[in-house]
């Protein structure tokens, strides 16, 4: 990280909250990172460099934003809480960061991200929107080519789970369709203000250069049904959607369970239905 303003520590965060008469919102899932060393670690993992365009969602009071801006990247920070904006702009305004007041779940990303054709998302995501937001960006915002996100540990493990893992579920397959996901670090609860009751992890998601040939909707219909009957054999879980002949044509054993299938298995199964 380049020399410059150091990310906010616990004492500075608490002082800033007091100065602006703010309290973290539980409803918005606000847990602010209060460890400059962790911020520097996240920035290193994100491999952000001068000239990159970085999207941050849920910047809060701007501690991670400071670290990202120090790399020389162009940073756009999207914050939903209008009460935080004066404090956030006080911290990051002098750094040339673009701040946007918007709800990331309903945001017009084409407008917000029009400045560049490729973006990196680096964010401490609110726990209550992490999964649907990541999936939405993967499906509908292709200019976001890579993500490094901090999420609840169980959420991160599901995002990155591989076939056969205990955490493998429908979310894991949906992510795998679009990207390669890896848990790249663990984060203790002690680094946050306020301290959450859960552990967090850092997950890196690299968008695939080429999507599978089978349409996402065709794969997802099977994934949804398969995991609705979790632990059921597929001959039962997919009954009415897939015939025994189609299972055989796809090379998928009828006794297999949804959590055992790879993305390639699901794609072959979806393709077999169309033949």
ChimeraX attribute file (.defattr): number of C-alpha atoms within 10 A of each C-alpha:
attribute: neighborCount
match mode: 1-to-1
recipient: residues
	/A:1	17
	/A:2	12
	/A:3	8
	/A:4	12
	/A:5	13
	/A:6	17
	/A:7	24
	/A:8	24
	/A:9	19
	/A:10	17
	/A:11	10
	/A:12	13
	/A:13	19
	/A:14	16
	/A:15	12
	/A:16	18
	/A:17	16
	/A:18	11
	/A:19	10
	/A:20	12
	/A:21	11
	/A:22	13
	/A:23	13
	/A:24	15
	/A:25	11
	/A:26	11
	/A:27	8
	/A:28	14
	/A:29	15
	/A:30	23
	/A:31	22
	/A:32	26
	/A:33	27
	/A:34	24
	/A:35	18
	/A:36	19
	/A:37	12
	/A:38	15
	/A:39	22
	/A:40	18
	/A:41	13
	/A:42	24
	/A:43	21
	/A:44	15
	/A:45	16
	/A:46	19
	/A:47	11
	/A:48	22
	/A:49	19
	/A:50	12
	/A:51	11
	/A:52	17
	/A:53	21
	/A:54	29
	/A:55	24
	/A:56	25
	/A:57	24
	/A:58	27
	/A:59	29
	/A:60	24
	/A:61	24
	/A:62	27
	/A:63	25
	/A:64	29
	/A:65	30
	/A:66	24
	/A:67	25
	/A:68	30
	/A:69	25
	/A:70	23
	/A:71	21
	/A:72	18
	/A:73	17
	/A:74	22
	/A:75	28
	/A:76	23
	/A:77	25
	/A:78	21
	/A:79	22
	/A:80	19
	/A:81	16
	/A:82	12
	/A:83	13
	/A:84	21
	/A:85	19
	/A:86	12
	/A:87	20
	/A:88	21
	/A:89	17
	/A:90	13
	/A:91	20
	/A:92	21
	/A:93	14
	/A:94	8
	/A:95	18
	/A:96	14
	/A:97	21
	/A:98	15
	/A:99	18
	/A:100	17
	/A:101	14
	/A:102	18
	/A:103	14
	/A:104	18
	/A:105	14
	/A:106	8
	/A:107	14
	/A:108	11
	/A:109	15
	/A:110	11
	/A:111	8
	/A:112	16
	/A:113	18
	/A:114	10
	/A:115	11
	/A:116	12
	/A:117	11
	/A:118	15
	/A:119	22
	/A:120	22
	/A:121	24
	/A:122	28
	/A:123	22
	/A:124	26
	/A:125	22
	/A:126	21
	/A:127	17
	/A:128	14
	/A:129	14
	/A:130	18
	/A:131	19
	/A:132	12
	/A:133	17
	/A:134	19
	/A:135	16
	/A:136	13
	/A:137	18
	/A:138	24
	/A:139	14
	/A:140	11
	/A:141	15
	/A:142	14
	/A:143	18
	/A:144	22
	/A:145	19
	/A:146	23
	/A:147	26
	/A:148	25
	/A:149	25
	/A:150	26
	/A:151	27
	/A:152	25
	/A:153	21
	/A:154	13
	/A:155	20
	/A:156	26
	/A:157	23
	/A:158	22
	/A:159	30
	/A:160	23
	/A:161	23
	/A:162	22
	/A:163	16
	/A:164	14
	/A:165	13
	/A:166	12
	/A:167	19
	/A:168	21
	/A:169	24
	/A:170	22
	/A:171	22
	/A:172	23
	/A:173	28
	/A:174	20
	/A:175	23
	/A:176	23
	/A:177	25
	/A:178	21
	/A:179	22
	/A:180	15
	/A:181	24
	/A:182	18
	/A:183	20
	/A:184	15
	/A:185	15
	/A:186	16
	/A:187	17
	/A:188	13
	/A:189	17
	/A:190	15
	/A:191	19
	/A:192	17
	/A:193	18
	/A:194	19
	/A:195	15
	/A:196	18
	/A:197	9
	/A:198	13
	/A:199	15
	/A:200	22
	/A:201	21
	/A:202	23
	/A:203	24
	/A:204	25
	/A:205	24
	/A:206	19
	/A:207	21
	/A:208	15
	/A:209	9
	/A:210	9
	/A:211	13
	/A:212	14
	/A:213	9
	/A:214	17
	/A:215	13
	/A:216	16
	/A:217	10
	/A:218	16
	/A:219	22
	/A:220	19
	/A:221	12
	/A:222	21
	/A:223	24
	/A:224	18
	/A:225	17
	/A:226	26
	/A:227	20
	/A:228	15
	/A:229	15
	/A:230	15
	/A:231	14
	/A:232	17
	/A:233	17
	/A:234	23
	/A:235	20
	/A:236	14
	/A:237	22
	/A:238	23
	/A:239	13
	/A:240	8
	/A:241	14
	/A:242	18
	/A:243	15
	/A:244	15
	/A:245	12
	/A:246	20
	/A:247	21
	/A:248	13
	/A:249	16
	/A:250	19
	/A:251	13
	/A:252	19
	/A:253	15
	/A:254	18
	/A:255	11
	/A:256	14
	/A:257	21
	/A:258	30
	/A:259	24
	/A:260	16
	/A:261	18
	/A:262	16
	/A:263	20
	/A:264	15
	/A:265	17
	/A:266	23
	/A:267	22
	/A:268	20
	/A:269	23
	/A:270	26
	/A:271	18
	/A:272	18
	/A:273	16
	/A:274	9
	/A:275	7
